Amino acid sequence: MISLDELNDLRVKERWEEITVKTREHLKADPGAAYVLRGLAQALEKQELHEEEYADVLYRLLEMKDRIAETAQKLAHYYKQLEETGEAIRHLEIAIEAAAEERQYDLLEDAWMELTELAPDNLPFFLRITSKLDEYKQRQRAAVLLQMLLPAYEERKDWQGQLRLLKQILEYTPKDKNLREPIIDTFQKIHEDSPHFTNVLVHTGIRGARPLQEALEELEVLAGFLPDTYVLHPDWGIGRVKDLDMVSKRVLINFQRKRDHSMDLDLAVKAVQRLAHDDFRVLCVIDVEKLHVLVKERPLQLIKLMLRSFNNELTAKEIKGYLVPAIIPIKNWNPWWSAVSADMRKDPYISVSAGSGKKFILREHAASDEDALLKRFDETKAAHAKVDQIYDYLRTTKKTELHEHIIKHFSHKIHAITPHRRSTAERVELWFTNEDLKDYVEGIESLPVEILTKALDEFDKIKKNIQDLRFKSHQLRFVLQLKSVYPEKWTETYQELLLEPNILIRNELEEALLEAGKEDLLTLVVDMALVEFRQFPYTFIWLAGRELAGNAHWMNGKIQKAVLIDRLLLLVDYLTSQAKRRDRDEALWLRKVAADAREIIRKNNYALFKEHIREADRSVAESIYRRAQTNEGLDLRTASDLTTIVRARFPELFQTITIEQDGVPESWLCLKESLSAKQALFKQLVEIELPTVVQEIEIARQHGDLRENAEYHAAKDKQKLLAAQTSELQDALARAQSIDPEKVDPDRIAFGVVFKITPVGSKTVEEYTMLGPWESDPNRNILSYQAPFARAFYGKTKGDLVEIDLPLHTGRYEIISIEPVSPEIAASLLSFQTTTLPTPPDTVDHESVQVE
């Protein structure tokens, strides 16, 4: 271990090689020692060893927030040497922000000058920094920094940007007399095509002795309403300014829907939006032919024009709403948009936001998708979210298109954040993720192996740590390490893991135990899962899937396969019922487990179900039939398919046995309001959502290789979901029968009544409302008449005793009252789940009178 005093002594003697050796040794034991990391960085720098290790050390210091400005500037220099300009710019921005925050003004000015040379066009960033300096009463310094940018904007003839700079400099230094002429000159260049602007200059007195800020404020208002300027009123549409009376301060505007309208200038400033001559909305009215030309010859230019016209961002749906059918016929939209959207993703000035509601955003300065990816990655705080982004990049990018500097950047960040993670599982996940990066780029260093060994040393926490690993490959590699470290204990640990919930590698654990001759341990797992399948649903579902597919010969027929199916159905019903009574997160997990069980039954068009129902005896077939009919976790189509298969296999069963229905109707009972809502939803699914998703699939298909096309697969999944929802709803509507609660028989329990029951021998009273599946809400004791608990009471009268034997209810109950549901109560119980599509964006009225 090297002390700070020893390190400083070696620095004075310039013994950089010795510092390198000693700091490396120290960091193996104490990876978070900031002064040691700084010493190593300095030693590597002095020896000009600007390699991977140097960057890793700087990243670790940056993650520790140690001297952020200085560290980020050094990283920027490192990337400039590698000619990775995007990374250099990002780290200069970090350095400038930190220097402003830490009030390191010399470093701030140095980094500012470097950034001005590399990327002077990121004006919002520069203005944000000077605003921070203003808070610290550094107005003069802020003005000087902004003046450094003026030559770059003048060279590019970006007069609007230059005007923004000059106005901000004036705000910081209002007494600077040297600003008057540059501001006037910039305004003249902006309005050089207007013959009226000279009169405005004269009127405002800006060339004379009038206070500059006062004259500038009036000049900006008047310049916004020069004759031939275009404006937009929310009710009257596009307007062209015909006349500006500067003395009376009135403006005459010819609107689409209000001709030659005179307005007070102050009112006009508040009531209308001033538009550029090439604003999309203006061109839609005065030069639609130009838009047609752009569509055919320069579509990307058209998109940028639209983005500039609408605050620099639009969704694909909004773009379509503005263009179709006024500019582009609907039949031409899909091929046109497929080609344009692909070009948009390659354009350095257009970015695509993440998430489902994707927006196309026009950047103020050029940046690559790689720069945006790294910026988003660095801004992500949570370690697990960073890991997700890494694997998402590796999964969705073709191997030939992966960027070495991006993968190295990922590795640098992993090295920087890992020592500060408190969670053992997080550190292990980062360790394995970094190892995976080594498969793509040579020269990436491993994280210290002590991360794994420490995790394995915590034997009492191993099962939890394995379950906290979110990727199958990570779990598998960790248990392989466990096997080598604990040769005497690993088999029992593998057995215990098979009964744990969040295990992704059960097949691999099973295979390892079989290879070790430990069938007896697997048998114990089977015995526990078959008996306590509600306690170990995840293990039972796994075993059922293996056995039904014929992949678990070691089970030795411990249970009939038809009985496994019967228990799977029971488990689906149980988990679905439980999910309605749990909080959101647990309910989601229970529904996922239920979905896994359903998937085994429905897999390959019920192939396993059809195969093994043949082996069922009469009682098991009858039980499967009942469970399929009354199962809360099955949709109508699945329930109907299962009962049909059972009927086809056992026709004699239904000739001699009638499944007890207790008078429960076969039709789909509901309130009339529910029926109307579901009919509306069905219409929307058929006429809007399904056609829309077909278009989305076609657009996504144009984007390239379907195997790596995430948008295509997302659209296909959405289509399957909507098709299933539509089919299920169609079946239900075909059987639906609306019931008026005022006409129900109050003497018997049926649809549309409220009934109270009490367990025999108890004073507890339970109240339930019986309605249909569409109105059901178990959390408020609103039951579907098809639910097993409700069916037990269907048709019963006051005073009857009812015996219940269900997963969640057992015992004898007495019915103590029955009364009809009042219309008011029925209305209050409704909770419709209709889908409302967002309305398309307002489009320009192209048939309105043209502006003169």
N, C-alpha and C positions, 0 to 999 in steps of 0.2 A: 504494500500500500504506500502511496506517495502522498505526503502532506503538502499543504499549500506552500509552506515555507521552503520545503525542499524543491518544489516545482519552480518557485520564483528564483531560487538560487541557480537552478539549472538554466533558466531563461537568461539570467544575467550573463552566464558563462557561454550561452548560445550552444549548449550541448543538445541539439535537436534530436539526434538519433537516440540518445539515452532517454530523453523525454518520451519519444515515441514508444520505446520498449516498456518503460515503467507505467505509462498511462494505459497502455493496452492491458497489461497485467492487472492493474487496479480495476479497470472497468469490467473485467470478468467477474469480480466479486461484488462490485458496487456500480452497476450500469447507469445509475441515476446521478452520479456525482458531477455536477455542472462544471466546477472548476477544473476537474480532470478532463472532461470533454473539451473545454476551451483550450487547455494545454495541448491536447492531442491535435486539435484542429490547427493551432498555431504551428506546431512542430511539422505537420504535414505540409502546411503552406510554405514554411521556410525552406523545406527540402524540395518544394515544387512537385510534391506528390499529389497532384489534383486528380485523384482517381475516385473509384467508388467509395472507398473508406472515408475519404474526405467529405464527400457529399452526405454519407450516412451520419457522420458525426454532426454536421451542420443541421441536418434534418432533426436529429434528436434534440439538439439545443433549441431549435425552433419550436418543437413540440412542447418542450419544457418552458417555453416563453422566456428563455434566458437571452437578454440583450437582443430582442427581436429585430430591431432595425439593423444593427450591425451584422447579425447572422444572415438575415434575408439578403442584404446587399452582397455579402460574400457568395451566397448561392447564386445570385444574379450574375456575378462575375464568372462563376464556375460555368454557368450555362452559356454565357457569351463566348467563352473560349471554345465550347462545343458547338457554337453556332446554332444553338437552339433558342431562337429569338423569343418565341412564345413564352417559354419557361423563364427567360431572363426578364421579360416584361412583367410577368406575374410577380416575381420576387422583388423587383424594384417597386412595384405598387405596395407590396407588403411592407417593404422597408420604409417607404415614404409615409404610409399611414402610421406605422409604429413610431417613426421619428417625430411626427407631428404630435402624437399622443404623449410621447416621452419628452417633448420639447428639446430634442437634439437637433438644433437648427442648422449646424454646419453639415451634419450628415444628410439632413433633409435636402439642403440645397445641392449637394453633390449628386444624390440619387435623382433629384428632380431634373437636373441637367442631363443625366444619362437617359432618363425616360423620355425627355423632350426629343432627343436624337432618335430613339427607337420607335416611339408611339405617341406623337404629339396630338393625335386626333381624338384621344379619349377625354374630351372636354368635361363631361360630367364628373369624372374622377378628379381632375385637377381642381374643379370648382368646389368639390366636396372637401378637399384638403385645405384650400384657402378659407373656406367657411370655418373649419376647425381652428385655423390660425386666428381668425377674427374673434372667435370666442376667447382666445388667449391674449386678446388686445395686441396682436401682431399684424395690424392692418398694412403698415408700410411694407413689411416683409411679404405679405400676401400679394400686394400690388406688384412688387418687383418680380416675384415668381411668375405671375401671370404675364408680365411684359416679355419674359423669356420665350413665351409661346407665340407671340405676335408674328415674328418672321415666318414661321412654318405655315400659319394660316394665310398670310399674304402670298406666299409662294404658291400655295394651292388654290388661291383665289376663292377661298371659303369666306365670303364676306359676311354671311350671317354668323358664322362662328367667331369671326374677328370682332363683330359688333357686340356679341355676348361678352367677349373678353374685355373690350374697352369699357362697356357699361359697368362691369364688375370692378375694374380698376378704378373707375370714377367713384364708385360707391366707397371704396376703401380710401381713396385720396381725393376728396371733393375739391380741394384747393389747387390741384395740379392743372395749371394753365396750358400745359403742353398737350392735353388730351382733346381740346376743342377741335383743332384742325383734323386729326386722325378720325374723329367720330363723324365730322361733316363729310370727309372724303369717303369713308366707308358707306355712309347713307347714300351718297350720290352714286356709288358703284352698284348698290342694291337696286336703286330706282333709276338707273341710267336710261331705261326705255320709256320713262314717263315724262312727257313734256310739262306736266303740271308740278313736278316736284320742286323746281326752282322757286315758284311762287310760295310754296309751303316754307322753304328755307327763309325767304324774305319775311314772311308773315311772323314766324316764330322769333325772329331776331337772334337766332343762334350764332350768327356771325359777329354780332355786336357785343355790347357789355352785359347783356342779360345773363343772370346766373345760368351756368351750363346745365345743371340738373333740371332746373325749372323749364328751360327752353327744350331740352331733350324730351321731357315728359309730354309736352304739347306736340312736339314733332312726331313722336311715335303714334299718338292718337290720330293726327291728321294724315300721316303717311299710310295709315291703315284704311283710309277711306278716299284715296285718290280716285278720280274718275277712271272708269274701266276696271276697277278692282272688283273682285267677286266675293260675295258673302253668302252665308246660309242662315235662314230663319227657320225655327222648328215647325212653323205652321205654313209659311208662305213659300218655302223652298229656296232654290238658288236665286240670288239677285245680283244685278250688275249696277255699280254706282254710276249714276249719270252726271251728278253735279255735287260739288262740295262748296258750301258757302262758309268760308272761314270767319267772316265777320259776325254773322248771326249764329254761327255754329249749328248749321242744319245740313243734312245730307239727303239727296234725292236718289232713291234706289228703285230699280225696276225688278220686282220679284216675279217669279213664275206665276204665283197666285195672288199677287197684289201689285198692280201696275203703277209706276210713277208715284211711289209712296215717299212722302217727306217725313223725316224723323229728326228729332233733337239728337245732336251728336253724342251727348253723354248717355242718352237712352240707347242709342244704336250700339255703343261700345258694350253695353250689358246684354242687349237683346239678340245680337247676331254674332255668328262665328266667321271671322275673316278667313278666306280661302285663297290658296295660290292659284295662278292661272292654269297650272297643270294638275290641279287637284282632281282626283278621279270623279268626284261628284259634279264638278264643273264640266269636265269633258263629256260626261254622260248627257249633258244638256246642250253644249255648244259645239262639240266636235266628236260625235259618237263614231264617226268613220275612222278617226285616229285610233280609237280603242280597237276597232276591228282589225286594223293593220297591225297593232301591237300583238293581238291574239295570234295572228298568223306568223308574223315575222320575228317579234321580240317578246315572247311571252314572259320571260323572266323580268324584263324591264316593266311590263305591265303589273306584275305582282309587287315589285318594289314601289311602284307608283301608288298602288292601292294601300300598301302598308304605311307609306308616308302620310297618306290621306286619313288614316284611321289610327292615329296615335302609335304607329309603328308596330301594331300587332293585330292579327286576325286568326280565327280558326278556319279550318278547311270548309266547314259548313257556312261560315259567314262569307268567305270568298265566293263559294258557289251561289249563295243567295244574291250577291251583287251582280254576278256575271250571267246567271242562267235565269230565264231564256233571253234576256234583253240583249246580251252581247254574244253569248255562245248558245247555239241550239242544244237542247237537253240531250239529243242523240250523240252529239259530239263531245259531251262533257267528259266522260270516263277516259277515253284515250288521251284527250288533251291534258287532263289533270294528272294522269299517270306519268306522262313525260315531264310535265312542268314540276311536279312535286319531287321527282328524282333529281332534277337540276337544282331545285331549291336547297336540297340537303347538301349539295356540293358547294354552294355559294358561300364565300367567307363572310358576307354581310347579312346572311339570314341564318338564324338559329331556330331550333325546334325545341319547345319546352317539353319537359318530362311529364309523365302521368297520362291519364286517359283522355282528358280534354286538351289535346295538343294544340298549341298556338305557334304560328309562324311569326317570328319577331325580327324586325329590321334593326341590325346593330348600327351604332354610330360609327364604329370603326371595324375594320376587317379583323376577323378572328376565325381560326379553323375549328372544326368540330372537336379536334383533339384538345385544343386550348380550353374550349368550353367544358369538355369532359374532366380535364385535370382541375379546373377551377371548381367545378361542382364537387369533385372528389375531395379536394382540400377543405372546402367549406363544410363538408359533412362531419359532424362531431362524433357520432356513435361508431365504435369500432366495428360492430356487426354490420352496420349499414355500409361502411367502407368495403368490407369483405364482399357483401352482396354486389356492390358496383364492380369490383374486380372480376368476379365470376360472370357477371352479366356481360362485361366487355369481352372476356375470353370466349363466352358461349355464342355471342351474337356477331362476332367479327371473324371473317375468314382468316385462316392462319396466315395466308400470304399477305393480308392487309394489316396484321398486328404491327404496332409501332414499338420498336425496341425502347425508345426513351420513355414511353408511357409505362411499360412494364417495369422498367428500372425505377421510375418515379413511385409506382405502387410499392415496390420493395423498400425504397428509402423510407417511405412513410410508415410501413409496417415496422421497420427497425426502430423508427423514432417513437412510435406510440406503445409498442409492446411492453417495455419496462415499466410503464406507468399504469398498466391494467391491473385492477385488483382481483378480477375474476380469473380463477385458474382456467376455466373453460375458454374464456376469451383469449388468454395468452396461448393456449394450445391451438385454438382455431387459427390465430394469426401465424403460428409456427407452421402449421400444415399448409396454409394459403401461400406463404412465402416459398415453401418447398415446391408447390405446384408451379409457381412463376419460373422456377429454375428450368422447367421443361421447355420454356419458350425462348429464354435468352441466356446465353452463356455469361458467366462471371458474376452471377447474383450470389451473394453470401448467405449462408444459413444463419438463422437466429441461434443463440446459444442452446445447445442440447439440454442444458440444465432446466430449461422450461418444461421439457417432457419428463425428465427424471424427477423433478419436484412434484409434478402432478401425479406421477406413479407412486411416489413415496407416501402420498396421502391415501392409503388404502381404504380407509373408512369412508372416503368421499368419492371413490372411483366410480361407483355406479351413477351417482349424480352428475359427475363431470362428463361421463360418456353421454348421458342423455342431454346434457346442455350443448353438446356438439351438434350443429344443425345440418351437417352434410354427411351423407352415407360414407363417402371415402374417408372422411376424418375419423368417424367412429371405427371403421374397419382397421385403419392403421393404428389407432390407439389401442384397440384390444389385442392386436398382434404384438405390440410393445408390451402390454400387460402379460401376455402369455410367456414371453421370454424372460420377464423380470420375476414372475411368480410361478415357477414350474410346478409347485406343489398345490397352488390355490386356484389356478386359472379355470379348471373345469367347473368347480363349484360356483365361481363368479360368473362364468358363461351361463350356467343353469339359472342363476338368479336374474341375470339380465334378460333372459327370455320371458320373464314374468313382469318386467318393467314396462311402463307405457310408451316412452319415447325412444324406442329402439328401432333403428332402420336396417339392421343387419341380422335379423333373426335367421334367415337362410344360412348365412355364413357361420353363425354360432352353432346352428344345428349340424352343419357339415363338419365343423371342427370337433364337436363332441363325438360324432359317429366315427370319425377317423381315429379318435383316441380310445374307441371301444367303450364309450360311456352311454350306452343306450339306456341303462338304468336311470341315469339322471334325466334323460329326455322323457322317460316313462313317468317319472314323478311330476314333471311339468305338465304332461298330458292329463294325469289324474286330477291335478289341482285345477287346470283350466276347464276341464269338462264338468266338474262339479260346481266350481265357483266362477262360472262364465260371466256372471254380472260383475264380479270383482275384477276379473282379468279379461275384459272384452277384447282388448287388442291382441292378447295371446291366443284366445279362443278363435278369433277371426283368422289369424295366421294359420293355426292348426287346421281349421276347417277348410281353408283354401288349399293347403297342402294335401290333406287327406282326400278331398273330393276330386282333386286333379290327379290322384294316384301317385303323389310324390312323397308319401310318408309311410313306406312299407313297415317301418319299425313300430308303427302304432298297433300292428297285429290285430286289426279289427276290433279295437276296444269299444267302438260304438258304431251302430249302423249309420251309413251315410245319409239315409233319409232322415234319421233322427238329428243328425248334424244340421240338415237344412231346416228342420222344424225349430231347432234352438236358434239358428241364425235369424229366423223370422221373429221369434220371441225377443231376441236381443235387439233387433231393429225397433220393435214396438216399445220396448223398455227404455232404450236410450232416447228415442224421440220424446217419450213422455217426460223423462227426466230433464231433457233440454228445455222444456217449457217452464220449468220451475227453478232454473239456475240463472246465475248472472251471465252477462253477455259472453265473456271469454270462455267460461266453462261450457256454456250452451253451444258455442261454436265448435269446441273440441268434441262434445258428445255427438253433435250432428255429423262431424267428419268421420268419427268411428262408425256411426250408423251407416253412413254412405259407403264406407269400405265393406261393410257386411252386405249391403244391397248389391254392390258391384260383383261380389262372388256369385250371387244368385242370378244376376242379369247377364253375366259375362257371356260373350259369343252367342247372343240371342237365346239365353237360358240353356245353353248346351249341357252344363253340369246338372242343372235342375232336371232336365228331361231325361238324362241318363240315369240318375239315381232315384227318381220318383218311381221307376219301374220296380225297384227292389222294396218299396215301402209296403208294409202290411196295412190292413184295413184301418186300424186305429190311428197309425201315424199319418196316413193319407187324409183321414178326416180332420186330424189336428192341423195339418198344413193348410187344408182348405179353409178352416175357420180362421186361422191366424192371417192368411192372405186377405180374407174378406174384411176383417175388422182392424187391420194393422194401421196405426196412425203414421207409421214411417214409410208407407208405400203410396205412391201416386196411383190414381185410378187405373191408368193403363197397365202398370205393373201388376196391380192386384187382379185386374181382369185377365191378363195373360196367364198368371199363375193358376188361377182357379180353372181357366179353360184347359190348361195342360193336365191338371188333376182330373177333371171331368172326362177328358179324352182317355186317360189311362185307366180310370176306374168307373166306367159307366154303370156297372152293376151296383156300385156304392150308392148312387143317387136314385136308383130304382127302388131300393129297399129302405134307404135312410133319408130322412128330411133333416137338413141342418137346422137346428133351432134358431128361429128368427124372432121369437117372442113378439110377433106382430109387427116387427120393424119393417117399414115399407122399403121396397127395392129402389124406388125413384129417389131423386136427389132433391130433398126438400130445402127450401130457403125462403127468406123474406123477399118481397117483390123489389125492394130497393137493392138488395144484394144481386138479384138476377139482372136488373138494369145495369148495374155497375159492371158485372162480369161480361154482359153482352157488349158493352162499350169497350171494355178491355180487349175482348176477342176481335172486335172490328179494328181496333188500333194495331193489334199484333199482325193481323192479316193484311191490312191495307197500308200500313206505314212501316212498322219495325222490320218485318221480314223482307220486304222489298229493299229497304235501306241497307240491311246487312248484306244482301246479295250484291248491291253496288259496292259496299266496302270490300267484299271478298275480291271482286273483279279489279278494283283499284289496287289492292294489296298484291294481287297476282302479278301485276305489271312490274313490281319492284325487284323481281329477280328470283334467285334460287329459293324454292319453296321450303327446302329443308332448314334454311337459316332465316326465314322470313317471319319474324315475330308477329308483325301486323296481320299477316295472312292467317296464321294459326289462331290468333286471338279472335279474328272475325269468324273463322270456322267454328270455334268453340261457342261463340255467341250465337251463331246460327243454330247449332245443335240445341242449345239451351232454349232459345225462342221456339224452335220447332216442337220440342218436348212440351213446353208450356202451352203452346197453341193446341197441340193434340189433346193434352190432358183437359184443357178448358173446353174443347169441342165435345169430348165425351161427356163431361159433366153437364154442359148446356143441353145436350140431347136428352138427358134424363131429368133435367131440372123441372121442378114444380113449385111455384110460389104459393105460400100459405098466408092467409090473413089471420093474425093472432086473435082477433076478436071472434073468430068463428070456431075456435078449437073447443073440444069437450073438456070442461074443467074438472070432470070426475075421474079422469084417467091421465097418467103421465104420458105425454107425447110431445111432439114438436109444438113449441109456442107456450109452454107452461113454466112456472116457477114452482119448485117443490122443495119441501124441507124434510130432512131425515135425521134420525138419531141412532147411534149405535146402541144396540140392546144392552141395558144395564148401565148406561151412561146418561148424564144430563146434557152432554154436548149436542148442539143443534147445528146441522150443516145445511146451507141453502144453495141450491143449484138452479140455473136457468138452462132449459133444453131448447136448443135451436139447431141449425145445420152446420156442416163443415165450414162453410164460408163465414159464419158468424162466430165460430168457436174461439174462446179465449180462456184456457184453463187457469190462467193467473187470476181471473175474476170469477172463477167457477161457472163459466158459460160453456156448456158441454155440447158437443155434436151428438145427435141421436145415434150416430153410427159408432161412437166410441164404446169400447167394451163395458166400462162402468155405467154409461148411460143406458146401454141396451139391457142391462140387468133389471132396470126399473121400468123399461118401456111397457106401457099397457097396464101397469099396476095401479091400484087404487089406495086411497087413504086407509091406514090401518094395516096394510099388507106388510108381512115380514119378508125380507129379501136376503138370501145368502150370497155373499160375494167371496170369490177366490181369484184374485187378480194380482199381478206383480206389485201394485201400489196400494191395493185395498183388500183387506180380508175381514171376515166377520159377518154378523147379522145386523141388519138395519131395519128400523121401523119407519114407515112413511107417515108423517104427522100432519102434512098439509099439502094441497095442490091448488094453484090459482093461475089464471091465464096471464100472460105477459101483456101489459098495457101497451098501446101504440107508442106512447111517449117513451117508455122504458126501452121498447124495441128499437126505436130510432136512436136513442142514446148509446145503445150497445153496438151499433154498426161501426165497423172500422174498415173502410174500403181500402184496398191496396191497388188502385189503378195507376197506370203509368201515364204521365203527361209529358209529351215531347215538347222541347223548347221551340218557340216560334222562330221562323227564319228571320234574319235581320231585315230591317226596313230597306227596301230598295228604292232607287230613284224612279220617280214617275216619268218614264221616257215619252209618254204620250201627252204630257202637259205642254202648254204653249211655250215655244222656244223664247229664251231671253233675247231681246233685241240688242 
